[in-house]
Amino acid sequence: GAVVSQHPSWVICKSGTSVKIECRSLDFQATTMFWYRQFPKQSLMLMATSNEGSKATYEQGVEKDKFLINHASLTLSTLTVTSAHPEDSSFYICSARPGLLNTGELFFGEGSRLTVL
Amino acid sequence: LAKTTQPISMDSYEGQEVNITCSHNNIATNDYITWYQQFPSQGPRFIIQGYKTKVTNEVASLFIPADRKSSTLSLPRVSLSDTAVYYCLVGDRYSGGYQKVTFGTGTKLQVIP
């Protein structure tokens, strides 16, 4: 099946620094990628939808200047948490949808756990 | 987007069949129903997808009544490794697939030895 890889799988940073998380579709081209955030014992919360070559669409309440999303190619999307604070500590998950032979199935990355000290 | 409602949690003994029902009263004509499984600290994993009637694959069955306002994921003879959160999603499969994919609360299944 299709594979989506996230990197890093976990990261610890100091408050005020920026952290970049990469999401790659390894064996298919993803025209659309989604970024989610998940707090402990909660469901996935959609943060933004990104389409290759265009600006991301952010969900209400998600600060676009704080969570920078770049979908520069059909196989790579990045999420940068700028000036991270402890409340940004969470599990971030990306998913991708193939552009061709789309069956509606979403392929998810392994997730990236961010801890801000 | 059709909203989904699932039980928050379920317990089952090993070897039993587990049925998890999802309500989606305002499902649209073009919407498909998809179920995902998520283990702790992992991304969700596709289980099964269907439009109507019954779909079966190597891990589960999906039952969808004629009115499509609900669906039931059936896991045969569960094992401890099936302990996970199960999410029901509803969305348009075509025209580029889901325009936006949001998750409901999911059902936390706990399999007991």
gemmi code that builds the backbone of each chain (N, CA, C; Angstrom):
import gemmi

chains = {
    "A": [
        ("GLY", (0.818, -1.197, 0.000), (0.000, 0.000, 0.000), (0.851, 1.245, 0.000)),
        ("ALA", (0.184, 2.375, -0.198), (0.881, 3.642, -0.231), (1.475, 3.982, 1.134)),
        ("VAL", (2.616, 4.639, 1.111), (3.320, 4.943, 2.349), (3.519, 6.442, 2.493)),
        ("VAL", (3.210, 6.916, 3.682), (3.458, 8.313, 4.038), (4.413, 8.319, 5.224)),
        ("SER", (5.475, 9.066, 5.090), (6.495, 9.087, 6.128), (6.610, 10.466, 6.742)),
        ("GLN", (6.709, 10.509, 8.050), (6.889, 11.771, 8.757), (8.242, 11.778, 9.445)),
        ("HIS", (8.797, 12.971, 9.514), (10.080, 13.104, 10.190), (10.192, 14.484, 10.815)),
        ("PRO", (10.622, 14.600, 12.038), (11.048, 13.516, 12.921), (9.852, 12.841, 13.587)),
        ("SER", (10.053, 11.684, 14.158), (8.970, 10.992, 14.852), (8.761, 11.599, 16.238)),
        ("TRP", (9.809, 12.180, 16.780), (9.641, 12.910, 18.021), (10.694, 14.014, 18.097)),
        ("VAL", (10.351, 15.088, 18.758), (11.274, 16.209, 18.877), (10.995, 16.940, 20.178)),
        ("ILE", (12.063, 17.337, 20.822), (11.978, 18.135, 22.044), (12.691, 19.446, 21.768)),
        ("CYS", (12.039, 20.534, 22.097), (12.664, 21.828, 21.828), (12.403, 22.785, 22.978)),
        ("LYS", (13.155, 23.838, 22.991), (12.971, 24.868, 24.008), (11.894, 25.851, 23.582)),
        ("SER", (11.246, 26.419, 24.539), (10.202, 27.400, 24.259), (10.787, 28.570, 23.466)),
        ("GLY", (10.075, 28.981, 22.444), (10.520, 30.102, 21.627), (11.221, 29.709, 20.347)),
        ("THR", (11.586, 28.456, 20.239), (12.245, 27.996, 19.014), (11.205, 27.499, 18.010)),
        ("SER", (11.674, 27.303, 16.787), (10.778, 26.809, 15.729), (11.137, 25.373, 15.379)),
        ("VAL", (10.138, 24.619, 15.036), (10.335, 23.210, 14.711), (9.656, 22.896, 13.385)),
        ("LYS", (10.369, 22.181, 12.525), (9.808, 21.805, 11.232), (9.553, 20.301, 11.205)),
        ("ILE", (8.376, 19.928, 10.741), (8.007, 18.524, 10.589), (7.741, 18.270, 9.113)),
        ("GLU", (8.348, 17.209, 8.595), (8.189, 16.878, 7.187), (7.230, 15.710, 7.001)),
        ("CYS", (6.482, 15.777, 5.928), (5.560, 14.703, 5.571), (5.795, 14.362, 4.101)),
        ("ARG", (6.159, 13.132, 3.849), (6.465, 12.714, 2.484), (5.601, 11.534, 2.059)),
        ("SER", (5.099, 11.609, 0.852), (4.442, 10.457, 0.252), (5.525, 9.728, -0.545)),
        ("LEU", (5.799, 8.492, -0.163), (6.967, 7.810, -0.701), (6.739, 7.157, -2.059)),
        ("ASP", (5.542, 6.733, -2.350), (5.344, 6.004, -3.588), (4.127, 6.468, -4.369)),
        ("PHE", (3.693, 7.677, -4.081), (2.606, 8.235, -4.876), (2.672, 9.756, -4.789)),
        ("GLN", (1.993, 10.382, -5.715), (1.934, 11.834, -5.704), (0.670, 12.281, -4.988)),
        ("ALA", (0.862, 13.164, -4.044), (-0.249, 13.605, -3.203), (-0.626, 15.042, -3.559)),
        ("THR", (-1.751, 15.190, -4.185), (-2.192, 16.541, -4.524), (-2.696, 17.273, -3.289)),
        ("THR", (-3.181, 16.523, -2.335), (-3.713, 17.131, -1.120), (-3.127, 16.446, 0.107)),
        ("MET", (-2.722, 17.248, 1.057), (-2.251, 16.718, 2.331), (-2.976, 17.424, 3.459)),
        ("PHE", (-3.219, 16.704, 4.516), (-3.894, 17.250, 5.688), (-2.957, 17.176, 6.894)),
        ("TRP", (-3.040, 18.184, 7.725), (-2.284, 18.174, 8.980), (-3.250, 18.161, 10.145)),
        ("TYR", (-2.976, 17.255, 11.084), (-3.811, 17.098, 12.265), (-2.960, 17.265, 13.520)),
        ("ARG", (-3.663, 17.597, 14.590), (-3.025, 17.648, 15.899), (-3.886, 16.798, 16.829)),
        ("GLN", (-3.218, 16.056, 17.675), (-3.953, 15.180, 18.579), (-3.388, 15.288, 19.989)),
        ("PHE", (-4.218, 15.699, 20.906), (-3.837, 15.752, 22.305), (-4.184, 14.420, 22.949)),
        ("PRO", (-3.542, 14.117, 24.082), (-3.762, 12.817, 24.740), (-5.239, 12.511, 24.967)),
        ("LYS", (-5.625, 11.301, 24.616), (-6.978, 10.792, 24.810), (-8.043, 11.582, 24.052)),
        ("GLN", (-7.611, 12.303, 23.031), (-8.562, 13.045, 22.212), (-8.479, 12.597, 20.757)),
        ("SER", (-9.463, 13.013, 19.995), (-9.482, 12.661, 18.582), (-8.527, 13.548, 17.791)),
        ("LEU", (-8.362, 13.234, 16.531), (-7.535, 14.062, 15.658), (-8.300, 15.351, 15.338)),
        ("MET", (-7.589, 16.449, 15.428), (-8.188, 17.728, 15.098), (-7.528, 18.255, 13.833)),
        ("LEU", (-8.326, 18.495, 12.815), (-7.783, 18.997, 11.562), (-7.278, 20.412, 11.753)),
        ("MET", (-6.042, 20.636, 11.340), (-5.457, 21.964, 11.446), (-5.561, 22.703, 10.115)),
        ("ALA", (-5.208, 22.006, 9.029), (-5.176, 22.673, 7.742), (-5.153, 21.653, 6.624)),
        ("THR", (-5.587, 22.123, 5.476), (-5.553, 21.333, 4.251), (-4.620, 22.035, 3.284)),
        ("SER", (-3.688, 21.304, 2.735), (-2.769, 21.935, 1.797), (-2.819, 21.236, 0.452)),
        ("ASN", (-2.892, 22.030, -0.582), (-2.849, 21.540, -1.945), (-1.543, 21.985, -2.584)),
        ("GLU", (-0.946, 21.099, -3.334), (0.351, 21.364, -3.925), (0.331, 22.644, -4.739)),
        ("GLY", (1.269, 23.514, -4.450), (1.422, 24.738, -5.211), (0.516, 25.875, -4.811)),
        ("SER", (-0.289, 25.690, -3.802), (-1.168, 26.778, -3.371), (-1.116, 26.930, -1.856)),
        ("LYS", (-1.701, 27.986, -1.369), (-1.685, 28.239, 0.072), (-2.587, 27.255, 0.801)),
        ("ALA", (-2.177, 26.962, 2.010), (-2.967, 26.042, 2.813), (-4.251, 26.709, 3.299)),
        ("THR", (-5.250, 25.901, 3.510), (-6.507, 26.371, 4.079), (-6.554, 25.945, 5.533)),
        ("TYR", (-6.589, 26.917, 6.423), (-6.534, 26.629, 7.840), (-7.933, 26.540, 8.443)),
        ("GLU", (-8.047, 25.683, 9.414), (-9.304, 25.564, 10.139), (-9.459, 26.738, 11.108)),
        ("GLN", (-10.683, 26.991, 11.448), (-10.963, 28.097, 12.360), (-10.251, 27.864, 13.684)),
        ("GLY", (-9.591, 28.917, 14.156), (-8.893, 28.823, 15.430), (-7.439, 28.406, 15.308)),
        ("VAL", (-6.996, 28.039, 14.134), (-5.598, 27.656, 13.920), (-4.859, 28.845, 13.336)),
        ("GLU", (-3.812, 29.279, 14.027), (-3.079, 30.467, 13.594), (-2.156, 30.136, 12.441)),
        ("LYS", (-2.409, 30.709, 11.301), (-1.601, 30.400, 10.116), (-0.190, 30.940, 10.233)),
        ("ASP", (0.003, 31.996, 10.999), (1.354, 32.547, 11.156), (2.173, 31.735, 12.151)),
        ("LYS", (1.503, 30.956, 12.950), (2.214, 30.137, 13.922), (2.505, 28.743, 13.349)),
        ("PHE", (1.582, 28.231, 12.597), (1.730, 26.904, 11.995), (1.848, 27.086, 10.481)),
        ("LEU", (3.102, 27.207, 10.042), (3.367, 27.454, 8.636), (3.385, 26.144, 7.869)),
        ("ILE", (2.587, 26.085, 6.823), (2.511, 24.878, 6.025), (2.951, 25.183, 4.609)),
        ("ASN", (3.846, 24.346, 4.120), (4.358, 24.481, 2.764), (4.194, 23.154, 2.038)),
        ("HIS", (3.550, 23.188, 0.892), (3.333, 21.978, 0.097), (3.955, 22.240, -1.264)),
        ("ALA", (5.283, 22.264, -1.288), (6.014, 22.725, -2.450), (6.066, 21.710, -3.582)),
        ("SER", (5.879, 20.443, -3.253), (5.928, 19.427, -4.306), (4.828, 18.408, -4.069)),
        ("LEU", (4.664, 17.525, -5.028), (3.602, 16.528, -4.928), (3.924, 15.411, -3.952)),
        ("THR", (5.124, 15.437, -3.387), (5.490, 14.387, -2.444), (5.944, 14.917, -1.086)),
        ("LEU", (5.903, 16.219, -0.909), (6.417, 16.768, 0.346), (5.584, 17.938, 0.837)),
        ("SER", (5.207, 17.854, 2.101), (4.564, 18.977, 2.781), (5.275, 19.154, 4.114)),
        ("THR", (5.459, 20.390, 4.522), (6.108, 20.640, 5.808), (5.222, 21.503, 6.698)),
        ("LEU", (5.306, 21.227, 7.969), (4.617, 22.016, 8.989), (5.682, 22.598, 9.899)),
        ("THR", (5.728, 23.898, 10.005), (6.673, 24.553, 10.896), (5.914, 25.212, 12.034)),
        ("VAL", (6.228, 24.788, 13.229), (5.647, 25.407, 14.420), (6.602, 26.509, 14.834)),
        ("THR", (6.188, 27.735, 14.672), (7.065, 28.868, 14.959), (6.899, 29.329, 16.404)),
        ("SER", (8.017, 29.731, 16.987), (8.013, 30.219, 18.362), (7.165, 29.290, 19.247)),
        ("ALA", (7.581, 28.063, 19.289), (6.798, 27.050, 20.005), (6.736, 27.328, 21.502)),
        ("HIS", (5.606, 26.995, 22.089), (5.410, 27.132, 23.528), (4.908, 25.811, 24.083)),
        ("PRO", (4.993, 25.619, 25.370), (4.572, 24.324, 25.949), (3.174, 23.886, 25.542)),
        ("GLU", (2.270, 24.823, 25.338), (0.907, 24.443, 24.940), (0.832, 23.886, 23.521)),
        ("ASP", (1.933, 24.042, 22.763), (1.985, 23.466, 21.417), (2.423, 22.006, 21.449)),
        ("SER", (2.816, 21.541, 22.604), (3.203, 20.137, 22.729), (2.016, 19.262, 22.363)),
        ("SER", (2.232, 18.383, 21.419), (1.135, 17.552, 20.933), (1.684, 16.505, 19.978)),
        ("PHE", (0.787, 15.684, 19.481), (1.114, 14.685, 18.468), (0.586, 15.219, 17.142)),
        ("TYR", (1.476, 15.447, 16.197), (1.098, 16.005, 14.906), (1.131, 14.899, 13.854)),
        ("ILE", (0.057, 14.799, 13.103), (-0.077, 13.730, 12.119), (-0.425, 14.328, 10.761)),
        ("CYS", (0.227, 13.835, 9.729), (-0.129, 14.277, 8.388), (-0.797, 13.119, 7.657)),
        ("SER", (-1.570, 13.465, 6.662), (-2.145, 12.439, 5.797), (-2.132, 12.945, 4.370)),
        ("ALA", (-2.153, 12.027, 3.449), (-2.069, 12.389, 2.047), (-3.083, 11.609, 1.237)),
        ("ARG", (-3.526, 12.250, 0.183), (-4.496, 11.624, -0.697), (-3.912, 11.604, -2.095)),
        ("PRO", (-3.863, 10.441, -2.737), (-3.277, 10.366, -4.077), (-4.058, 11.199, -5.085)),
        ("GLY", (-3.337, 11.763, -6.035), (-4.014, 12.517, -7.080), (-4.598, 11.605, -8.134)),
        ("LEU", (-3.869, 10.520, -8.405), (-4.338, 9.562, -9.408), (-4.880, 8.316, -8.728)),
        ("LEU", (-5.756, 7.635, -9.384), (-6.335, 6.403, -8.844), (-6.847, 6.620, -7.430)),
        ("ASN", (-7.482, 7.754, -7.256), (-7.950, 8.103, -5.916), (-9.166, 7.268, -5.535)),
        ("THR", (-9.065, 6.568, -4.429), (-10.187, 5.780, -3.936), (-10.817, 6.430, -2.719)),
        ("GLY", (-10.344, 7.593, -2.376), (-10.861, 8.257, -1.193), (-10.121, 7.884, 0.068)),
        ("GLU", (-9.317, 6.821, 0.009), (-8.575, 6.396, 1.191), (-7.487, 7.405, 1.494)),
        ("LEU", (-7.357, 7.703, 2.748), (-6.295, 8.567, 3.215), (-5.151, 7.724, 3.762)),
        ("PHE", (-3.943, 8.158, 3.488), (-2.769, 7.472, 4.006), (-2.101, 8.389, 5.017)),
        ("PHE", (-1.875, 7.857, 6.193), (-1.376, 8.660, 7.296), (0.095, 8.389, 7.584)),
        ("GLY", (0.761, 9.443, 8.031), (2.121, 9.272, 8.514), (2.102, 8.669, 9.905)),
        ("GLU", (3.306, 8.393, 10.396), (3.429, 7.753, 11.705), (3.199, 8.718, 12.853)),
        ("GLY", (3.177, 9.994, 12.537), (2.989, 10.995, 13.578), (4.306, 11.523, 14.102)),
        ("SER", (4.276, 12.749, 14.596), (5.458, 13.383, 15.183), (5.061, 13.962, 16.535)),
        ("ARG", (5.746, 13.500, 17.554), (5.413, 13.990, 18.900), (6.324, 15.154, 19.243)),
        ("LEU", (5.720, 16.286, 19.470), (6.459, 17.500, 19.810), (6.300, 17.795, 21.294)),
        ("THR", (7.432, 17.973, 21.955), (7.441, 18.379, 23.354), (8.209, 19.678, 23.464)),
        ("VAL", (7.536, 20.697, 23.953), (8.167, 22.007, 24.115), (8.412, 22.246, 25.592)),
        ("LEU", (9.678, 22.474, 25.924), (10.033, 22.657, 27.328), (9.917, 24.101, 27.769)),
    ],
    "B": [
        ("LEU", (-20.525, 18.434, 5.257), (-19.895, 17.206, 5.712), (-20.821, 16.511, 6.697)),
        ("ALA", (-21.012, 15.227, 6.463), (-21.878, 14.471, 7.351), (-21.190, 14.264, 8.686)),
        ("LYS", (-21.903, 14.554, 9.752), (-21.361, 14.346, 11.084), (-21.606, 12.904, 11.489)),
        ("THR", (-20.650, 12.370, 12.231), (-20.787, 10.993, 12.673), (-20.859, 10.913, 14.184)),
        ("THR", (-21.572, 9.914, 14.665), (-21.697, 9.674, 16.095), (-21.404, 8.209, 16.374)),
        ("GLN", (-20.486, 7.987, 17.320), (-20.105, 6.631, 17.690), (-20.102, 6.519, 19.207)),
        ("PRO", (-20.198, 5.277, 19.714), (-20.019, 5.121, 21.167), (-18.591, 5.492, 21.533)),
        ("ILE", (-18.430, 6.069, 22.700), (-17.112, 6.516, 23.134), (-16.185, 5.343, 23.384)),
        ("SER", (-16.723, 4.282, 23.971), (-15.870, 3.141, 24.301), (-16.674, 1.852, 24.308)),
        ("MET", (-15.929, 0.747, 24.143), (-16.523, -0.587, 24.197), (-15.499, -1.541, 24.767)),
        ("ASP", (-15.976, -2.537, 25.483), (-15.114, -3.599, 25.982), (-15.562, -4.916, 25.365)),
        ("SER", (-14.610, -5.791, 25.117), (-14.943, -7.101, 24.580), (-13.905, -8.110, 25.035)),
        ("TYR", (-14.329, -9.357, 25.194), (-13.391, -10.412, 25.521), (-12.742, -10.939, 24.244)),
        ("GLU", (-11.575, -11.457, 24.425), (-10.881, -12.069, 23.293), (-11.730, -13.145, 22.655)),
        ("GLY", (-11.649, -13.231, 21.334), (-12.360, -14.274, 20.615), (-13.791, -13.944, 20.251)),
        ("GLN", (-14.308, -12.867, 20.808), (-15.679, -12.484, 20.491), (-15.727, -11.634, 19.239)),
        ("GLU", (-16.914, -11.553, 18.666), (-17.143, -10.657, 17.539), (-17.553, -9.296, 18.101)),
        ("VAL", (-16.999, -8.248, 17.551), (-17.305, -6.902, 18.020), (-17.968, -6.107, 16.897)),
        ("ASN", (-19.045, -5.462, 17.237), (-19.753, -4.613, 16.278), (-19.775, -3.180, 16.789)),
        ("ILE", (-19.264, -2.281, 16.003), (-19.248, -0.870, 16.364), (-20.120, -0.124, 15.364)),
        ("THR", (-21.120, 0.557, 15.882), (-22.061, 1.251, 15.012), (-21.769, 2.744, 14.964)),
        ("CYS", (-21.934, 3.301, 13.791), (-21.718, 4.727, 13.576), (-22.983, 5.319, 12.961)),
        ("SER", (-23.446, 6.415, 13.501), (-24.617, 7.099, 12.949), (-24.162, 8.274, 12.096)),
        ("HIS", (-24.757, 8.388, 10.927), (-24.450, 9.521, 10.026), (-25.749, 9.880, 9.312)),
        ("ASN", (-26.627, 10.529, 10.037), (-27.987, 10.790, 9.556), (-28.054, 11.680, 8.321)),
        ("ASN", (-27.087, 12.576, 8.160), (-27.152, 13.490, 7.019), (-26.146, 13.132, 5.939)),
        ("ILE", (-25.922, 11.852, 5.761), (-24.990, 11.395, 4.727), (-25.519, 11.795, 3.350)),
        ("ALA", (-24.624, 12.251, 2.483), (-25.009, 12.697, 1.149), (-24.920, 11.548, 0.147)),
        ("THR", (-25.563, 11.751, -0.986), (-25.642, 10.709, -1.999), (-24.263, 10.212, -2.444)),
        ("ASN", (-23.308, 11.125, -2.568), (-21.983, 10.753, -3.053), (-21.030, 10.294, -1.956)),
        ("ASP", (-21.478, 10.315, -0.735), (-20.589, 9.988, 0.379), (-20.344, 8.491, 0.506)),
        ("TYR", (-19.085, 8.174, 0.799), (-18.687, 6.828, 1.161), (-18.429, 6.800, 2.661)),
        ("ILE", (-18.434, 5.606, 3.210), (-18.183, 5.420, 4.633), (-16.863, 4.666, 4.778)),
        ("THR", (-15.971, 5.240, 5.562), (-14.654, 4.651, 5.729), (-14.331, 4.525, 7.210)),
        ("TRP", (-13.727, 3.431, 7.571), (-13.328, 3.191, 8.951), (-11.808, 3.123, 9.049)),
        ("TYR", (-11.295, 3.755, 10.103), (-9.866, 3.741, 10.373), (-9.625, 3.229, 11.791)),
        ("GLN", (-8.433, 2.669, 11.971), (-8.002, 2.159, 13.271), (-6.772, 2.941, 13.691)),
        ("GLN", (-6.719, 3.314, 14.958), (-5.541, 4.022, 15.442), (-5.048, 3.418, 16.747)),
        ("PHE", (-3.763, 3.061, 16.743), (-3.092, 2.624, 17.961), (-2.435, 3.838, 18.606)),
        ("PRO", (-2.162, 3.766, 19.906), (-1.532, 4.916, 20.582), (-0.229, 5.329, 19.911)),
        ("SER", (-0.058, 6.618, 19.759), (1.162, 7.211, 19.188), (1.456, 6.741, 17.770)),
        ("GLN", (0.410, 6.421, 17.040), (0.560, 6.074, 15.629), (-0.496, 6.808, 14.819)),
        ("GLY", (-0.243, 6.936, 13.531), (-1.260, 7.506, 12.664), (-2.360, 6.491, 12.393)),
        ("PRO", (-3.559, 6.945, 12.058), (-4.649, 6.021, 11.742), (-4.326, 5.136, 10.543)),
        ("ARG", (-4.976, 3.986, 10.521), (-4.760, 3.035, 9.439), (-6.106, 2.642, 8.852)),
        ("PHE", (-6.196, 2.626, 7.539), (-7.419, 2.267, 6.834), (-7.826, 0.833, 7.156)),
        ("ILE", (-9.128, 0.649, 7.432), (-9.634, -0.702, 7.652), (-10.520, -1.145, 6.503)),
        ("ILE", (-11.546, -0.349, 6.219), (-12.532, -0.779, 5.238), (-13.344, 0.418, 4.773)),
        ("GLN", (-13.879, 0.303, 3.586), (-14.706, 1.383, 3.020), (-15.883, 0.777, 2.272)),
        ("GLY", (-17.026, 1.464, 2.333), (-18.187, 0.965, 1.614), (-19.171, 2.061, 1.274)),
        ("TYR", (-20.090, 1.724, 0.388), (-21.130, 2.674, -0.001), (-22.508, 2.191, 0.452)),
        ("LYS", (-22.800, 0.928, 0.210), (-24.069, 0.365, 0.653), (-23.933, -1.143, 0.821)),
        ("THR", (-24.919, -1.723, 1.402), (-25.011, -3.169, 1.699), (-23.842, -3.635, 2.543)),
        ("LYS", (-23.112, -4.622, 2.052), (-22.071, -5.226, 2.877), (-20.755, -5.284, 2.124)),
        ("VAL", (-19.694, -4.990, 2.841), (-18.348, -5.108, 2.301), (-17.531, -5.939, 3.279)),
        ("THR", (-16.735, -6.820, 2.747), (-15.895, -7.662, 3.611), (-14.485, -7.709, 3.065)),
        ("ASN", (-13.510, -7.612, 3.956), (-12.126, -7.841, 3.562), (-11.486, -8.783, 4.574)),
        ("GLU", (-10.195, -8.883, 4.545), (-9.524, -9.876, 5.373), (-9.546, -9.546, 6.852)),
        ("VAL", (-9.885, -8.331, 7.216), (-9.845, -7.966, 8.632), (-11.199, -7.598, 9.212)),
        ("ALA", (-12.159, -7.192, 8.383), (-13.423, -6.715, 8.925), (-14.537, -6.794, 7.894)),
        ("SER", (-15.744, -6.569, 8.395), (-16.905, -6.430, 7.527), (-17.580, -5.107, 7.853)),
        ("LEU", (-18.211, -4.556, 6.852), (-18.912, -3.288, 7.020), (-20.340, -3.488, 6.522)),
        ("PHE", (-21.291, -3.239, 7.418), (-22.697, -3.390, 7.078), (-23.343, -2.009, 6.988)),
        ("ILE", (-24.012, -1.773, 5.876), (-24.644, -0.477, 5.648), (-26.095, -0.729, 5.245)),
        ("PRO", (-27.056, -0.252, 6.042), (-28.462, -0.479, 5.694), (-28.870, 0.349, 4.484)),
        ("ALA", (-30.038, 0.068, 3.976), (-30.505, 0.707, 2.746), (-30.574, 2.234, 2.863)),
        ("ASP", (-30.933, 2.750, 4.025), (-31.044, 4.213, 4.150), (-29.687, 4.887, 4.376)),
        ("ARG", (-28.675, 4.099, 4.619), (-27.284, 4.559, 4.782), (-27.093, 5.570, 5.913)),
        ("LYS", (-28.023, 5.651, 6.801), (-27.895, 6.612, 7.901), (-27.061, 6.074, 9.051)),
        ("SER", (-26.620, 4.857, 8.913), (-25.729, 4.293, 9.914), (-24.880, 3.227, 9.238)),
        ("SER", (-23.860, 2.796, 9.929), (-23.057, 1.696, 9.431), (-22.480, 0.956, 10.636)),
        ("THR", (-22.150, -0.311, 10.428), (-21.616, -1.122, 11.519), (-20.347, -1.813, 11.071)),
        ("LEU", (-19.296, -1.549, 11.808), (-18.029, -2.228, 11.587), (-18.031, -3.492, 12.421)),
        ("SER", (-17.762, -4.613, 11.792), (-17.746, -5.892, 12.501), (-16.346, -6.474, 12.470)),
        ("LEU", (-15.823, -6.741, 13.655), (-14.498, -7.348, 13.779), (-14.686, -8.764, 14.307)),
        ("PRO", (-14.349, -9.765, 13.520), (-14.575, -11.148, 13.960), (-13.480, -11.619, 14.908)),
        ("ARG", (-13.860, -12.276, 15.971), (-12.903, -12.921, 16.878), (-11.735, -12.002, 17.224)),
        ("VAL", (-12.036, -10.970, 17.964), (-10.999, -9.984, 18.281), (-9.921, -10.581, 19.181)),
        ("SER", (-8.749, -10.011, 19.062), (-7.626, -10.379, 19.909), (-7.144, -9.132, 20.647)),
        ("LEU", (-6.216, -9.324, 21.565), (-5.722, -8.192, 22.344), (-5.133, -7.102, 21.442)),
        ("SER", (-4.580, -7.510, 20.333), (-3.957, -6.548, 19.420), (-4.981, -5.678, 18.690)),
        ("ASP", (-6.246, -5.988, 18.833), (-7.284, -5.151, 18.231), (-7.675, -3.992, 19.146)),
        ("THR", (-7.103, -3.934, 20.328), (-7.349, -2.807, 21.230), (-6.828, -1.538, 20.572)),
        ("ALA", (-7.745, -0.621, 20.302), (-7.395, 0.580, 19.544), (-8.606, 1.511, 19.536)),
        ("VAL", (-8.427, 2.636, 18.898), (-9.555, 3.554, 18.665), (-9.975, 3.402, 17.204)),
        ("TYR", (-11.270, 3.293, 17.001), (-11.822, 3.095, 15.667), (-12.651, 4.320, 15.280)),
        ("TYR", (-12.333, 4.865, 14.124), (-13.007, 6.066, 13.650), (-13.836, 5.770, 12.407)),
        ("CYS", (-15.020, 6.336, 12.379), (-15.908, 6.255, 11.226), (-15.890, 7.611, 10.531)),
        ("LEU", (-15.605, 7.625, 9.247), (-15.570, 8.865, 8.482), (-16.524, 8.762, 7.302)),
        ("VAL", (-17.132, 9.878, 6.955), (-18.054, 9.918, 5.829), (-17.647, 11.058, 4.912)),
        ("GLY", (-17.542, 10.780, 3.620), (-17.165, 11.844, 2.707), (-17.280, 11.417, 1.257)),
        ("ASP", (-17.169, 12.411, 0.393), (-17.265, 12.191, -1.042), (-15.975, 11.577, -1.555)),
        ("ARG", (-16.070, 10.444, -2.182), (-14.881, 9.725, -2.641), (-14.356, 10.272, -3.969)),
        ("TYR", (-15.210, 10.847, -4.756), (-14.795, 11.278, -6.078), (-14.559, 12.789, -6.110)),
        ("SER", (-14.394, 13.317, -7.271), (-14.071, 14.732, -7.432), (-12.855, 15.105, -6.610)),
        ("GLY", (-11.832, 14.265, -6.662), (-10.636, 14.528, -5.886), (-10.713, 13.950, -4.498)),
        ("GLY", (-11.759, 13.181, -4.253), (-11.850, 12.568, -2.937), (-12.407, 13.518, -1.898)),
        ("TYR", (-12.140, 13.239, -0.659), (-12.629, 14.085, 0.423), (-12.053, 15.488, 0.300)),
        ("GLN", (-12.904, 16.483, 0.294), (-12.405, 17.849, 0.259), (-11.791, 18.230, 1.603)),
        ("LYS", (-12.382, 17.738, 2.633), (-11.841, 17.983, 3.967), (-12.209, 16.775, 4.805)),
        ("VAL", (-11.284, 16.319, 5.561), (-11.534, 15.124, 6.348), (-11.421, 15.447, 7.824)),
        ("THR", (-12.522, 15.333, 8.504), (-12.523, 15.590, 9.945), (-12.910, 14.314, 10.681)),
        ("PHE", (-12.365, 14.187, 11.861), (-12.594, 13.000, 12.667), (-13.577, 13.286, 13.787)),
        ("GLY", (-14.409, 12.310, 14.046), (-15.282, 12.375, 15.212), (-14.540, 11.876, 16.424)),
        ("THR", (-15.282, 11.527, 17.429), (-14.669, 11.125, 18.698), (-14.013, 9.758, 18.622)),
        ("GLY", (-14.511, 8.908, 17.726), (-13.972, 7.559, 17.661), (-14.501, 6.681, 18.784)),
        ("THR", (-14.284, 5.387, 18.654), (-14.680, 4.410, 19.671), (-13.431, 3.700, 20.167)),
        ("LYS", (-13.198, 3.809, 21.455), (-12.053, 3.113, 22.025), (-12.462, 1.699, 22.380)),
        ("LEU", (-11.908, 0.742, 21.685), (-12.194, -0.669, 21.937), (-11.111, -1.246, 22.836)),
        ("GLN", (-11.540, -1.811, 23.946), (-10.625, -2.476, 24.852), (-10.935, -3.968, 24.824)),
        ("VAL", (-9.972, -4.752, 24.380), (-10.151, -6.205, 24.361), (-9.567, -6.780, 25.636)),
        ("ILE", (-10.367, -7.576, 26.308), (-9.991, -8.123, 27.607), (-9.605, -9.590, 27.470)),
        ("PRO", (-8.527, -9.989, 28.140), (-8.107, -11.408, 28.014), (-9.149, -12.354, 28.585)),
    ],
}
model = gemmi.Model(1)
for chain_id, residues in chains.items():
    chain = gemmi.Chain(chain_id)
    for i, (resn, *xyz) in enumerate(residues, 1):
        res = gemmi.Residue()
        res.name, res.seqid = resn, gemmi.SeqId(i, " ")
        for name, pos in zip(("N", "CA", "C"), xyz):
            atom = gemmi.Atom()
            atom.name, atom.element = name, gemmi.Element(name[0])
            atom.pos, atom.b_iso = gemmi.Position(*pos), 0.0
            res.add_atom(atom)
        chain.add_residue(res)
    model.add_chain(chain)
structure = gemmi.Structure()
structure.add_model(model)
structure.setup_entities()
